Amino acid sequence: MVNTLPVPQNLVTDTWVKASWEEFLALGDRPELEKARFYYDNGSMRIETMPIGSGHGQDNTLLAQSISLYGTVKTIRIKGFTNTSFRKKGVRECQPDIAFYVGADFDFPPKTSQPVDVNEFGAPHLVIEIASTTLNDDLGRKRLLYERLGVQEYWIVDVVAGEVVAFEVADGGSKQIRESKVLPGLDITLIEEALKHSQTQDDGDINRWLLQVFNG
């Protein structure tokens, strides 16, 4: 169906603005916004411009590799997603940098061009935002979104500081943790050490070091 809703003249990016679900969907279909990232929660939307800095890209890759490697070594069933939209129709939507379904009981969402239907597949168990320019929002409004969506764990990687702020989500709220609950035994400090190593070492060196630690 042809989209007949115009793009607002005063369209604001990288902040939350009031919008209906229909307005949100209409903007998401616009080709000029195809590289943007979209969030919707509680009658407001955020259209986020994609980061282009190497810091964001490097940390995004490192986190995805590290968690997948941990799942492999510890024989944890895990399925990762990068820049994928997760939708609870009419209510909320998110497009985190990285997300993982973890454990024995989840079904694989099909490979399509559509957002993952949270009503059908559930929210991802772990969501990660790489915060090169969005730290305050990641700690604030997005944290509320992920609490309401039903994720079990939410990490924010502060690219500038090389730190990871991790939250366990339960009972409608979240609390900070220093050891993962969905990936038992994974210390957040270890991820921060890997981020520090990445400033001077290549991915192969870091993966070999992580393998030694994970197998230790």
N, C-alpha and C positions, 0 to 999 in steps of 0.2 A: 504494500500500500504506500502511495506517495505521501511523504510527510509535508503537510501544509502549514505547520506552525513555524513562524519566522524566528530566527535567532535574535534575541533581544539586542537592541542597539547598545544598551549599557551593560552587556554581559560582563560579569566580574568573575575572575578566576582566582584560585588559591585562597578562597575564603568561603565561609558558609553563608548562603542566602536562602530566603524562603522560596519554596517552589512546590508545585503539585507533582504528584507522581507522573502525570501525563507530560508535564513540561520537562521533567527530568529525562524521560524516555526519548522525547523528541530531540533534545540536545545531544543525547548519546548517539543518535543516528546520523548526525551531521558529519560529512566527510572532512570538513575543515577542523573538526575536533577529534579526529580519529586517534591522534597520538596523546590526547589528554587522558587523565585518570578520573573516574567518576565515583562519587560517594553520595549516598542518600540516607537520611535518618530523621525521623520525627518531623516530617514536613519541611526539611531543609536539604539543600544539596551543596556539594563542593565539587567544582571542576578544577582539577589540579594539573598544572603543566608538568610534563615529564622532566625529571632532572637529566642533565647531560654531562655532569661532571664525572671524572674518573673515580673519585672517592666513592660515590654512590654505587657505580657499576662494580668496582672491585669488592666492596663489602657485600653487595648483593650476591655476587658469585661465591664468595668465601662462605657465607652463611649457608647457602643452599648446599654446597659441597660438604661442609662440615656435618650438617645434620643428616644428610643422606649417608655419609660414611659411618656416622654413629649408628644409624639404624641397621646398616649392613653388618657391622661388627657385632652388635648386640642382638642380632636376629629379631629386630623389631619390624613388623609390617608397617610400611610407610609409603605414601604417595605424595609427591611434591608438585606444586603449581607456582608458576612465575607470572606476575601481572595478569592474573585471572580474576574475573568478576564473579562474585557470589551474590545471589539475589534471593531475597524473600519478597516475593511479588507484592507490590503496592505499599510496602512498609519500609524496607531498607535494602541498600546495596553497598558493596565495598569492592575495592580493587587493590588489595595489599600487594606489596612487593613480592612476598613469598608466603605460601600457605602450605600446610601439610595435613593430610588425614593420617592418623596414627592408630594402630591397634588392630585387633582381630575382627572387629564387627562392622567395618565400613564397606560400602560398595563403591566401585570405581565410577565416577561420573563419566558419561560417554565423551568421546572426542568430537566436539561440535564447535560452531562459531558462536554459540549462545552462552550466556552466563550459567554457572552451576546453580541449579535450583536447590536452595537450602531446605525448602519444605520437603523435597524428595530425598536428598542425600545428607542432610544435616549440615551444620556449620563445620568448617575445618577445625581440627583440634588445636592446631598451632598456627598463629598468624604473626608475621614479622613485617614491620615497617622499617625501612632504611632512611633515617632522618638526616639528610644533608642540609635541608632548608626548612623542614616542616616539624621540627622537634616539639614546639609548643602545642601544635594541633594534634600530633601523634600522642602526646601525653594526656591531652584533654578530650576534645570532642570525639576523636576517633576511638579513644579508649572506651567511651560510653557506647559508641556504636557497636564495638566488638562485644562488650558486655551484654548488650541487648540481643545481638545476633546469636549468642550462645557458644562462642569459642571457649575452649578450656584454658588456653594459655596465649598470652600476647607479649611479644618482645618488641622493643624499640632499640634500634642500633643508632647511637649518636656518632655519626661519621667523624665529626670534628674532635670529640673527646676520646674516641675509641672505646666507648663504654656501651654496655647492654643493660637496659632497664627491662626486667622481666616481671610479668604479673600472672598470677594464677587467678582465673575467673571462676567464681562460684557464688551461689546464693544471690544473684543479681548484682554483685559487686566484684571488686578485684583487690588483691593485695600483692605487694612486691615479694618476690622470691629470689633466692640465689642458687637454687637447684631446680631443674626442670621436673615437673610432675608428669607430663605426658611422655617424656623421654627419661625414665628413671635413671638416676646416677649421673646425669649430665650436668656438670657444674658450670654455671654461667661465667665464672672466672676463667675457665678454660677457653671459652669462646672469645673472651676479651684478650687472652694471651695470643690466640690465633690472629686476631685483628692486629695486634702489635707486631707479630712476626711478619705479617703481610706487607709491612712498610719496607722490609729489606729482603724478603725471601719470596721465591716463586711458589706457585700453587703446588708443584710436585714436592718441594721441600716441606711445605706445611702439611700436606696430606700424609707424607711419611712420618712426620712427627706426631700427627694426630693418631695414626695407626698404632704407633708405639704406646701412646698414652691410653688409648681406648682398649688395647689388649693387655695393659699392665695390671 
